[in-house]
Amino acid sequence: MTRQRMRFALAGVLGVVLLGLLPPATGLDAQTPGRPEVTDLRFVGNETFPDAQLRSAIITRRTECRSLLFQWVLPFCPIGAEFALDPAFFNPRTFRSDYVRIAAFYRGQGFRQATIDTVLVRPTPTTIAITFEITEGDPVRIATLDFGGLEQVDDPGALTRGLPVGVGDRLDVTSLRAVADTVTQRLQNRGYPHAEVLRDVFFPAGTLEGEVFFDVYTGPSARFGPVAVTGNEAVSETVIRRMLGFREGEVFSQDRVFDAQRNLFSLEIFRHAAIDTVPGFAGDSIVPLVVRVSEGNTRRVRAGGGWNTADCFGSEVRWASRNFVGGARRLVLRGRLSNILTSSLEESICSGAGTGEYARLNGLLSAEFTQPWIFSPRNTLNAAVFVERQSVPDLYIRESLGLNLGLVRGLGRATLASLTYEPSVGRLDAADVFFCTNFLVCDTNEIEVLASANILAPVGLRYTRDRTNRAVSPTGGYTARLDLEHASRVTFSDFDYERAVAEVTGFRGLPAGTVLAGRLRGGWLGASAFRGFDATARAGTRVSPPQKRFYAGGANSVRGFTQNQLGPRVVTVGVEELLFPRNEDLAPICLPERIADLSCDAAPLAEGDFESRPTGGSAVLEGSLELRFPVWGPFLSGATFMDFGQVWPEPDNASFGDLVFTPGFGLRYSTPIGPVRLDLAYRPAARQELPVVTSAIRPWLEGVDPANLRIQDPSTGDRIDWVFVDALARLPPVSFAEESGFTWSRVQFQFSIGHAF
């Protein structure tokens, strides 16, 4: 994107934001006549609890900036712009209730001697400042923590181990309630569905101690009783029963009931699924259940489309049968296109999707089958066949036909492990430079062996865990993922390699609706000899498939770089640029002999004469730290972030000193399919020494080579007595250094749907 176009894009984004933020016609005074505006609300003496926690305990609030964006990036709040402020006004009745709320809060948290005072100041006739002056005192501590009624339970120590609080901790109502809930839940999962836990606290006079006693009523030990199923139509009762995961006569567990309900929803055919006890059941040792389901459409067609900076315009159509040949099996037929209109828009909004051959239409056709029960409701079998054309700009174009097989097992809530086998036959195009620079395979015939139809057949093991509190835009929790792959002769693969990738993300909610999010990803790739070279002089050459190498940069990676442009690169240049200067008064950059013996120094050429291409690497480390905050209402939010990362040719080259940091900010607009995301990031000036690749040449042989094959000067039409060789030439590297200081050319625009992580 040019600097001028980038300025227009940034100005357009800010203009849209500001148009949506125009102030209403009425002012603050007109909204609440006669009530002073609360300009300050503070707490003094609160050593144990932060201000934000105390503010959440009361109703009175102060006028605040609507967004961190208006506080720091666009400083409208400091200058008092009304549209940027969320006003609050004083209500005496609410304020008196808040006094009681603060006192009750401290008492419930164990500070029974805390005292609260208030100070009201009127800086002006229309404003008020409120201060809560708190003297906390010493808290009450738990002196004893005992349980009664657990005599009939096996291993009662397991029920009372690892509780939220213990002896010596501060005695607060919330923690005691958590203890009761924890013990109740543990009993319900050990066959006591009617368990109840009652709390009693005694405060000895003249002390700051509390004696806590929990009286446990377990009720009778119970087992699962008969199960009735209602509401099913297309899905048989047998299928529903086997997805429950428990049978009549087994020890009752509330968690197993919840798991059974999740298993039913995982079939993706039920709009509603609930498991309840039979009405009228109470206090018995047999727990009869009723499963109520409501089925959705067994067949569904979906279509969608979108645009992002990496794939230009794309579309996808899916047809799904969610009870294929019965048994709640699923069959999904999928068709996907990307790079739509790339060739027409490659100079504007689709500049990151590639040019030339890389700009051609990409597509995928697949048929995906899912068997939801394999000897257990925790096991799922997946199988898919596909044909695909995939292009990665400036790297390779791959056309493949393949099969994916996978066995997925649930290891617990939101935790999955899968074993996969993914054989495919594919050929690579436009990968000559990739093989020459990475593996020194520069002969065209040898490259053809690598690029022709080869079998890639890795076996994979994957572990995923998702403990976030939301599927979209989480505000708490974490995710973890580990991918391991192996391909060799044993798996019937022409490429031999091992690959490992680990990624973790974390989210933490902060005051004022902000969220701190982080991500860290690392990968390693070890390649062995390519089997296609076994009968050639290249036998033993280690080659890794281009699609298995690591790349960084893009909307979901290090956002200061375009797609895949961070890490090892190579520059290419035409032989004509080296042999024939554009200015006739200048000497050639190199003589033909220098190109032929690979000693040509291409450094005198201008940077614009080279074409840069990524080559990927065998090791990667990247991560992000992002602060997400509301901007306007529930739909528009913003983010500031710092991405970092690097890709290394070999794991031995990895060094933390090579990491590149790219700061940025962006806007997100919430939609039913996820946030539409616009990011602007800035990358620092780079200094790299890059390999140079050009076409190989040799002297023209009179009487052997046709005269018209001699290399021709594109300006004059004159020919020299040299011809091209069917191979590439790797010349000495050239150093490239960008100018320091700010420049618009290093501002990167990213547009996508969904969060970066």
C-alpha positions in Angstrom: 0.0 0.0 0.0 1.5 3.4 -0.9 2.1 6.1 1.7 -0.7 8.3 0.2 -3.2 5.5 0.2 -2.3 4.6 3.8 -2.9 8.2 4.9 -6.3 8.2 3.2 -7.2 4.8 4.8 -6.2 6.1 8.3 -8.1 9.3 7.8 -11.1 7.4 6.6 -11.1 5.2 9.7 -10.8 8.1 12.1 -13.5 10.0 10.2 -16.0 7.1 10.5 -15.3 6.9 14.3 -15.7 10.6 14.9 -19.0 10.7 12.9 -20.4 8.0 15.1 -19.4 10.0 18.2 -21.1 13.3 17.6 -22.7 14.6 20.8 -26.4 14.5 21.3 -28.5 17.6 20.9 -29.1 18.1 24.6 -26.4 18.9 27.2 -25.7 17.4 30.6 -27.6 20.0 32.5 -30.8 19.4 30.5 -30.6 15.6 31.3 -30.8 15.9 35.1 -31.9 19.4 36.2 -31.1 20.3 39.9 -28.7 17.4 40.5 -25.0 18.0 40.8 -22.6 16.0 38.6 -20.3 13.6 40.4 -16.9 14.6 39.2 -14.9 12.7 41.7 -15.5 9.5 43.7 -12.6 8.2 45.8 -11.9 5.8 48.7 -9.4 6.6 51.5 -8.0 4.0 53.9 -8.9 0.9 51.9 -5.7 -1.1 52.2 -7.1 -4.5 51.5 -9.5 -3.9 48.6 -8.8 -1.8 45.5 -10.9 1.1 44.5 -12.4 -0.8 41.5 -13.7 -3.5 43.8 -15.4 -1.0 46.1 -16.9 0.9 43.2 -18.5 -2.4 42.0 -20.1 -2.8 45.4 -22.1 0.5 45.2 -24.4 2.2 42.8 -23.2 5.8 42.9 -20.6 6.4 40.3 -18.6 9.4 38.9 -18.5 10.9 35.4 -15.9 8.9 33.4 -14.4 8.8 30.0 -16.3 6.6 27.7 -13.1 4.9 26.4 -9.4 4.8 27.0 -9.2 5.8 23.3 -10.6 9.2 24.2 -8.4 9.5 27.3 -5.0 8.8 25.7 -5.1 8.4 21.9 -7.7 11.0 21.0 -7.7 13.1 24.2 -11.2 14.5 24.1 -11.9 13.6 27.8 -9.1 15.8 29.3 -10.5 18.8 27.4 -14.1 18.1 28.6 -15.7 17.1 25.3 -19.2 16.1 26.3 -19.6 13.3 23.7 -16.6 11.5 25.1 -17.8 11.6 28.7 -20.3 9.3 30.4 -22.0 11.6 32.9 -23.1 10.6 36.4 -25.3 12.6 38.9 -25.7 12.6 42.6 -28.8 10.9 44.1 -29.0 11.4 47.9 -31.2 8.3 48.5 -28.8 6.1 46.5 -25.8 7.6 48.3 -27.3 6.7 51.7 -27.9 3.2 50.6 -24.3 3.0 49.3 -23.0 3.9 52.8 -24.8 0.8 54.1 -23.5 -1.3 51.2 -19.9 -0.4 51.9 -20.4 -1.2 55.6 -22.0 -4.6 54.7 -19.3 -5.3 52.2 -16.6 -4.9 54.8 -18.5 -6.9 57.4 -19.0 -9.7 54.9 -15.3 -9.8 54.1 -14.4 -10.3 57.8 -13.7 -6.7 58.9 -16.3 -6.6 61.7 -14.7 -3.5 63.3 -14.5 -1.4 60.1 -15.9 2.1 60.3 -17.1 4.2 57.3 -17.3 8.0 57.1 -18.1 10.2 54.1 -17.0 13.6 52.9 -19.0 15.6 50.3 -17.4 18.6 48.7 -19.1 21.0 46.3 -16.4 22.5 44.1 -19.0 24.4 42.1 -22.8 24.7 42.4 -23.3 22.1 39.7 -20.6 19.5 40.8 -19.9 17.3 43.8 -16.9 15.3 44.9 -17.5 12.2 47.2 -14.9 10.6 49.5 -15.5 7.4 51.5 -13.1 7.4 54.5 -12.6 3.9 55.7 -10.9 2.6 58.8 -10.6 -1.1 58.2 -9.3 -2.4 61.5 -8.1 -6.0 61.9 -10.0 -8.8 60.2 -11.5 -11.8 61.9 -9.5 -15.0 61.3 -10.7 -18.6 61.2 -9.7 -20.3 64.4 -11.3 -23.7 63.6 -12.9 -25.3 60.6 -14.8 -28.5 61.3 -17.3 -30.7 59.5 -20.0 -33.0 60.9 -22.1 -35.7 59.2 -19.4 -37.2 57.0 -19.0 -40.4 59.1 -20.8 -42.6 56.5 -18.8 -41.3 53.6 -15.8 -43.2 52.2 -12.6 -41.2 52.5 -14.1 -38.0 54.0 -10.6 -36.4 53.9 -10.9 -36.2 50.1 -14.1 -34.1 50.5 -12.4 -31.5 52.7 -9.0 -31.3 51.1 -8.0 -28.3 49.0 -10.9 -26.0 50.1 -11.0 -22.3 49.2 -10.1 -21.3 52.8 -8.6 -22.9 55.8 -7.6 -22.2 59.4 -5.8 -18.8 59.8 -7.4 -17.3 56.7 -9.6 -14.2 56.8 -13.2 -15.1 57.6 -15.4 -13.8 54.8 -18.9 -14.9 53.8 -18.0 -15.4 50.1 -15.2 -17.9 50.8 -17.4 -19.8 53.4 -20.1 -20.1 50.8 -17.6 -21.4 48.3 -16.6 -24.1 50.9 -20.2 -25.2 51.3 -20.7 -25.3 47.5 -17.4 -27.2 46.9 -18.3 -29.9 49.5 -21.9 -30.2 48.1 -20.6 -30.6 44.6 -18.1 -33.3 45.6 -20.8 -35.2 47.4 -23.2 -35.0 44.5 -20.5 -36.4 42.3 -20.0 -39.3 44.7 -23.5 -40.6 44.7 -25.3 -38.2 47.1 -27.6 -36.1 44.9 -29.6 -34.7 47.9 -26.5 -33.5 49.8 -26.8 -30.2 51.7 -24.2 -28.3 53.7 -25.2 -25.8 56.4 -22.8 -23.3 57.9 -22.6 -22.1 61.5 -20.0 -19.5 62.8 -19.3 -18.7 66.5 -17.4 -15.5 67.4 -15.9 -15.8 71.0 -16.3 -12.5 72.9 -13.3 -10.3 73.0 -11.4 -12.0 70.1 -10.9 -11.5 66.4 -11.5 -15.2 65.7 -14.3 -17.2 64.3 -15.1 -20.9 64.9 -16.6 -22.3 61.7 -18.6 -25.5 61.6 -20.3 -27.1 58.6 -23.1 -29.5 59.2 -23.3 -31.9 56.3 -26.5 -33.8 55.4 -25.6 -36.3 52.8 -28.9 -38.0 52.2 -29.1 -41.5 50.9 -26.5 -42.9 48.6 -28.1 -43.1 45.1 -27.6 -44.7 41.8 -28.8 -43.9 38.3 -32.3 -45.2 37.8 -34.3 -45.8 34.6 -33.9 -43.2 31.8 -36.8 -42.0 29.6 -36.2 -40.2 26.3 -38.7 -37.8 24.8 -38.8 -35.4 21.8 -36.6 -37.4 19.4 -37.8 -37.9 15.9 -35.0 -38.7 13.4 -32.4 -39.7 15.9 -33.1 -43.1 17.5 -33.4 -43.6 21.2 -30.5 -46.0 21.1 -28.2 -43.2 19.8 -29.3 -40.9 22.5 -28.8 -43.5 25.3 -25.3 -44.4 24.2 -24.2 -40.7 24.2 -25.2 -40.4 27.9 -22.1 -42.2 29.1 -23.8 -43.8 32.1 -26.1 -46.7 32.7 -28.9 -47.6 35.1 -27.4 -48.9 38.3 -24.2 -47.0 38.3 -23.3 -44.6 41.1 -25.0 -41.2 40.6 -22.8 -38.2 39.6 -24.0 -34.8 38.8 -20.9 -34.1 36.6 -21.8 -37.2 34.5 -25.2 -35.7 33.9 -23.7 -32.4 32.7 -21.2 -34.3 30.5 -24.1 -36.3 29.0 -25.9 -33.1 28.2 -22.8 -31.8 26.4 -22.4 -35.0 24.5 -25.9 -34.6 23.1 -25.3 -31.0 22.0 -22.0 -32.2 20.4 -24.1 -34.1 17.9 -25.1 -30.7 16.4 -28.6 -31.9 15.6 -30.4 -30.9 18.8 -31.6 -27.4 19.3 -32.4 -28.2 22.9 -31.2 -31.0 25.2 -32.0 -31.3 28.9 -31.6 -34.1 31.5 -33.8 -33.8 34.6 -34.9 -36.0 37.4 -38.4 -37.4 37.0 -41.0 -35.0 38.6 -42.0 -36.2 42.1 -38.7 -37.9 42.8 -37.2 -37.0 46.2 -35.0 -38.6 48.7 -34.8 -42.0 47.1 -31.7 -44.1 46.5 -32.6 -44.5 42.8 -32.5 -41.4 40.6 -34.8 -41.8 37.6 -34.1 -39.4 34.7 -35.8 -38.0 31.7 -34.0 -36.8 28.6 -35.8 -34.1 26.7 -34.5 -33.2 23.2 -35.7 -31.0 20.4 -34.3 -31.7 17.0 -33.2 -29.1 14.4 -33.2 -29.5 10.7 -31.3 -32.7 9.7 -30.0 -30.9 6.5 -28.6 -27.5 6.3 -27.1 -25.3 3.6 -24.9 -22.3 4.5 -23.1 -19.8 2.3 -20.9 -16.9 3.3 -18.2 -14.6 2.0 -15.7 -12.1 3.2 -12.6 -10.1 2.6 -9.2 -9.9 4.3 -5.8 -8.5 3.3 -4.3 -12.0 2.9 -6.9 -13.8 0.7 -8.8 -10.9 -1.0 -12.4 -11.8 -1.4 -13.5 -15.3 -0.6 -16.7 -17.4 -0.4 -17.7 -20.7 1.0 -20.8 -23.0 0.6 -21.5 -25.9 2.8 -24.2 -28.6 2.7 -24.6 -30.7 5.8 -26.5 -33.8 6.7 -26.6 -34.1 10.5 -28.1 -37.6 10.6 -26.4 -39.1 7.6 -27.6 -42.8 7.2 -28.8 -42.5 10.8 -26.9 -42.7 14.0 -26.4 -38.9 14.2 -23.5 -39.2 11.8 -22.6 -36.1 9.9 -21.7 -35.5 6.3 -20.5 -32.1 5.2 -19.8 -31.2 1.6 -17.8 -28.0 1.3 -16.7 -25.7 -1.5 -14.4 -22.7 -0.9 -12.9 -20.1 -3.1 -10.4 -17.4 -2.3 -8.3 -14.9 -4.2 -11.5 -13.7 -5.9 -10.8 -10.5 -7.9 -7.2 -10.5 -6.7 -5.7 -10.0 -10.2 -7.9 -6.9 -10.6 -7.3 -5.5 -7.1 -3.8 -6.5 -6.5 -2.6 -2.9 -6.5 -5.2 -1.7 -3.9 -7.2 -3.6 -1.3 -5.8 -7.0 -2.2 -2.1 -6.2 -2.3 -1.3 -8.9 0.2 -2.9 -11.8 -1.7 -0.1 -12.1 -4.4 0.4 -11.2 -8.0 0.8 -13.2 -11.2 0.3 -16.9 -10.7 -0.2 -16.4 -7.0 -3.2 -14.1 -7.8 -5.1 -16.9 -9.5 -8.2 -18.4 -7.9 -7.6 -20.8 -5.0 -10.2 -23.4 -4.1 -11.1 -26.4 -2.0 -13.6 -29.2 -2.5 -14.1 -31.6 0.4 -16.4 -34.2 1.8 -16.2 -34.6 5.6 -17.7 -37.5 7.6 -18.1 -37.7 11.3 -19.0 -40.8 13.4 -19.8 -39.4 16.9 -19.5 -42.7 18.9 -16.6 -45.1 18.8 -16.9 -47.5 21.7 -17.5 -44.5 23.9 -19.3 -41.1 23.7 -15.9 -39.6 24.4 -14.5 -40.8 21.0 -15.2 -39.4 17.6 -14.0 -40.6 14.2 -13.4 -38.0 11.5 -12.7 -38.7 7.8 -12.4 -36.4 4.9 -11.3 -36.4 1.2 -10.3 -33.2 -0.5 -8.9 -31.6 -3.6 -7.2 -28.2 -3.2 -5.3 -25.5 -4.9 -3.4 -23.3 -2.4 -1.0 -20.5 -3.1 1.2 -18.7 -0.6 2.3 -15.4 -2.2 6.0 -15.4 -3.3 6.5 -18.9 -1.9 4.7 -21.7 -3.7 1.6 -23.0 -5.3 0.4 -26.4 -4.3 -2.3 -28.6 -5.9 -3.1 -31.7 -3.9 -5.5 -34.5 -3.5 -5.7 -36.1 -0.1 -7.4 -37.9 2.8 -7.6 -36.9 6.5 -8.4 -39.4 9.2 -8.7 -38.5 12.8 -9.7 -40.1 16.1 -10.6 -37.5 18.7 -11.0 -38.3 22.4 -12.3 -36.1 25.1 -10.1 -36.1 28.2 -12.3 -33.8 30.3 -14.2 -30.6 30.0 -12.9 -28.6 27.1 -9.8 -30.9 26.7 -9.3 -33.0 23.6 -6.6 -35.3 22.3 -6.6 -36.5 18.7 -4.6 -38.9 16.5 -4.5 -38.1 12.8 -3.2 -39.5 9.6 -3.2 -37.1 6.6 -1.8 -38.7 3.4 -1.9 -36.5 0.2 -0.5 -36.4 -3.2 0.5 -32.9 -4.4 2.8 -31.0 -6.7 4.4 -27.7 -6.2 4.7 -24.8 -8.7 6.7 -21.6 -8.6 9.0 -23.0 -5.8 12.3 -22.9 -7.7 13.8 -20.1 -5.6 12.6 -21.8 -2.4 14.5 -25.0 -3.1 17.6 -23.2 -4.4 18.0 -21.0 -1.4 17.0 -23.4 1.4 18.5 -26.7 0.2 21.0 -25.6 -2.5 19.0 -27.6 -5.1 19.3 -25.2 -8.0 19.3 -27.5 -11.0 16.0 -27.4 -12.9 15.8 -31.2 -13.3 16.4 -31.8 -9.6 13.9 -29.1 -8.7 11.4 -30.9 -10.9 11.8 -34.0 -8.9 10.9 -32.0 -5.7 8.1 -30.1 -7.4 6.4 -33.1 -9.1 3.7 -35.3 -7.5 5.0 -36.5 -4.2 3.4 -38.2 -1.2 3.2 -36.3 2.1 1.7 -38.5 4.8 2.3 -37.3 8.4 0.9 -38.9 11.5 -0.1 -36.3 14.1 -0.9 -36.1 17.7 -2.7 -33.1 19.0 -3.7 -31.9 22.5 -6.0 -28.9 23.1 -7.4 -27.4 26.2 -9.8 -24.4 26.3 -10.6 -23.0 29.7 -11.8 -19.5 28.5 -15.1 -18.2 29.8 -16.4 -17.3 26.3 -16.1 -18.8 22.9 -15.9 -15.3 21.3 -14.1 -12.3 22.9 -13.1 -14.1 26.2 -12.5 -12.0 29.3 -10.8 -14.7 31.4 -9.2 -18.1 31.2 -6.6 -19.6 28.9 -6.1 -22.0 26.0 -3.2 -24.5 25.4 -2.4 -26.4 22.3 0.4 -28.9 21.3 0.8 -30.4 17.8 3.3 -33.2 17.1 3.8 -34.6 13.6 6.0 -37.4 12.1 6.4 -38.4 8.5 8.7 -41.2 7.2 8.9 -44.3 5.1 6.8 -46.0 7.8 3.9 -43.6 7.1 4.4 -44.0 3.3 5.7 -40.4 2.9 8.3 -39.2 0.4 9.2 -36.4 2.8 10.7 -37.4 6.2 10.4 -34.9 9.1 9.3 -34.2 12.7 7.5 -31.1 13.6 6.3 -29.7 17.0 4.3 -26.6 17.7 3.1 -25.3 21.1 0.8 -22.3 21.7 -0.8 -20.8 24.8 -3.1 -17.8 25.2 -4.4 -16.1 28.3 -7.0 -13.6 29.1 -7.6 -11.5 32.3 -10.4 -9.1 32.9 -9.5 -5.6 34.2 -11.6 -2.7 35.5 -13.7 -0.5 33.1 -14.4 -3.4 30.8 -10.8 -3.8 29.6 -9.1 -7.2 29.0 -5.5 -8.0 29.0 -4.8 -10.8 26.4 -1.5 -12.6 25.7 -0.3 -15.2 23.3 3.0 -17.2 22.9 3.7 -19.7 20.1 6.9 -21.7 19.4 7.7 -24.3 16.8 10.5 -26.6 15.7 11.0 -28.6 12.4 13.6 -31.3 11.8 13.9 -32.6 8.2 15.5 -35.8 7.0 16.6 -37.0 3.5 14.1 -36.6 0.7 13.3 -40.1 -0.7 12.9 -38.9 -4.2 16.7 -38.3 -4.4 17.6 -41.8 -3.4 18.9 -42.8 -6.9 20.6 -39.5 -7.7 23.7 -37.6 -6.8 21.5 -35.7 -4.3 20.9 -38.8 -2.1 20.8 -37.8 1.5 19.8 -34.2 0.9 17.6 -33.0 3.8 14.4 -31.4 2.4 11.4 -30.2 4.4 8.0 -29.6 2.6 7.4 -25.8 2.0 3.9 -26.0 3.6 5.4 -27.5 6.8 8.0 -24.7 7.3 7.3 -21.8 9.6 6.4 -18.3 8.5 5.4 -15.2 10.4 3.7 -12.0 9.7 0.1 -11.2 8.9 -3.2 -10.3 10.5 -3.1 -13.2 13.0 0.7 -13.2 13.6 3.2 -10.3 13.9 0.9 -7.6 12.5 3.7 -5.1 11.6 4.5 -7.4 8.6 2.5 -8.5 5.7 1.6 -12.2 5.3 4.7 -14.4 5.8 7.2 -11.6 5.4 8.9 -11.8 8.7 12.0 -14.1 8.8 14.4 -15.6 6.3 14.0 -14.1 2.8 15.8 -14.2 -0.5 16.0 -11.6 -3.2 15.8 -12.4 -6.9 17.0 -10.3 -9.8 17.0 -10.8 -13.6 20.3 -11.4 -15.4 19.5 -8.5 -17.7 19.6 -6.1 -14.7 23.1 -7.3 -14.0 24.4 -7.3 -17.6 22.8 -4.3 -19.2 22.7 -1.0 -17.3 19.7 1.2 -17.8 22.0 4.1 -18.3 24.2 3.5 -21.4 27.0 5.6 -19.8 27.4 3.2 -16.9 29.3 0.0 -16.9 27.5 -3.4 -16.3 27.0 -4.4 -12.7 28.8 -7.7 -13.5 30.5 -9.3 -16.4 29.0 -12.6 -17.6 32.0 -14.5 -16.3 31.2 -13.3 -12.8 27.6 -14.5 -13.0 28.7 -17.8 -14.4 31.2 -18.5 -11.6 28.8 -17.1 -8.9 31.1 -14.3 -7.8 28.9 -11.4 -9.1 28.3 -8.7 -6.4 24.8 -7.3 -7.0 25.1 -4.7 -4.3 25.3 -1.7 -6.7 21.7 -2.3 -7.8 19.0 -0.2 -6.3 16.7 -2.0 -3.7 13.8 -1.6 -6.1 15.6 -3.7 -8.7 15.2 -6.8 -6.5 12.2 -8.9 -5.7 12.0 -10.1 -2.1 10.6 -13.6 -1.4 10.2 -15.4 2.0 11.7 -18.8 2.4 10.4 -19.8 5.8 12.4 -21.5 8.5 12.8 -24.5 10.9 12.2 -22.6 14.1 9.7 -19.9 15.1 8.9 -17.9 18.2 6.2 -15.3 18.2 3.8 -13.7 20.7 1.5 -10.8 21.5 0.4 -8.7 24.4 -2.9 -6.9 23.8 -5.0 -4.5 25.8 -8.7 -4.6 24.7 -11.0 -1.8 25.8 -14.5 -0.5 25.0 -14.8 2.6 22.8 -18.5 3.2 22.2 -21.4 1.2 23.4 -21.4 -2.6 23.3 -20.3 -2.9 19.6 -17.2 -0.7 19.0 -14.0 -1.6 20.9 -10.4 -0.9 20.5 -7.0 -2.4 21.3 -3.4 -1.5 21.7 -0.9 -4.3 21.2 2.7 -5.2 21.0 3.5 -8.2 18.7 6.9 -9.8 18.6 8.5 -12.7 16.7 11.1 -14.2 14.5 11.7 -17.2 12.2 15.1 -18.8 12.0 16.5 -21.0 9.1 17.6 -23.6 11.6 16.9 -24.1 15.3 20.6 -23.7 16.1 20.4 -20.1 14.7 17.7 -19.1 17.2 18.5 -16.1 19.5 16.2 -13.9 21.6 18.3 -10.9 20.3 16.8 -11.4 16.9 13.2 -10.9 18.0 11.4 -8.0 16.2 8.8 -5.9 18.1 5.9 -4.2 16.3 3.5 -2.0 18.3 0.1 -1.0 17.0 -3.5 -0.2 17.7 -6.9 -1.1 16.1 -10.6 -1.1 16.2 -13.1 -3.9 16.4 -16.8 -3.9 15.6 -18.8 -6.8 17.1 -21.0 -8.9 14.7 -22.8 -12.2 15.2 -19.9 -14.0 13.5 -17.2 -12.3 15.5 -15.5 -8.9 15.6 -14.6 -7.2 12.3 -11.0 -6.1 13.0 -8.9 -3.3 11.6 -5.3 -3.0 12.9 -2.5 -0.6 12.2 1.0 -1.7 13.2 4.5 -0.3 12.8 7.6 -2.3 12.2 11.1 -1.0 13.0 13.8 -0.4 10.4 15.4 -3.6 9.3 19.0 -4.5 8.4 19.5 -7.8 6.7 22.0 -9.6 4.6 20.0 -11.6 2.0 21.0 -14.2 -0.6 20.7 -13.2 -4.2 19.3 -15.6 -6.8 19.3 -15.1 -10.6 19.3 -17.3 -13.7 22.4 -19.3 -14.4 24.3 -18.7 -17.7 27.1 -20.2 -19.8 29.1 -19.2 -22.9 27.3 -19.6 -26.2 28.7 -22.5 -28.3 28.8 -21.6 -32.0 27.5 -24.5 -34.1 25.8 -26.0 -31.0 23.5 -23.3 -29.7 21.1 -21.5 -32.0 22.1 -17.8 -32.4 18.7 -16.6 -31.3 19.2 -18.1 -27.9 21.9 -15.7 -27.0 21.0 -13.3 -24.2 19.5 -10.0 -25.6 19.8 -6.5 -24.3 16.1 -5.4 -23.7 16.9 -1.8 -24.5 19.0 -2.0 -27.7 18.2 -5.5 -29.0 21.9 -6.4 -29.1 22.9 -9.9 -28.2 25.9 -11.2 -26.3 27.6 -14.6 -26.7 26.1 -16.1 -23.6 23.0 -18.3 -23.1 20.7 -19.2 -20.2 21.2 -22.5 -18.4 18.3 -24.5 -17.1 19.2 -23.8 -13.5 19.4 -21.0 -10.9 22.5 -19.2 -9.7 23.0 -18.3 -6.0 25.1 -15.1 -5.8 26.9 -13.6 -2.7 24.4 -12.0 -0.3 23.7 -8.3 -0.4 23.1 -6.1 2.7 19.9 -4.1 2.9 19.3 -1.4 5.5 16.2 0.7 5.9 16.4 4.3 6.9 15.9 5.0 10.6 13.1 7.2 11.9 9.4 7.1 11.2 8.2 6.4 7.7 4.7 5.6 6.4 6.1 2.7 4.3 6.6 0.7 7.5 3.0 1.2 8.7 1.1 -2.0 8.0 -2.7 -2.2 7.6 -4.4 -5.5 8.5 -8.1 -6.2 8.1 -9.7 -9.5 9.2 -12.7 -11.1 11.0 -12.1 -12.4 14.5 -9.5 -11.5 17.1 -5.9 -12.1 16.3 -6.0 -14.8 19.0 
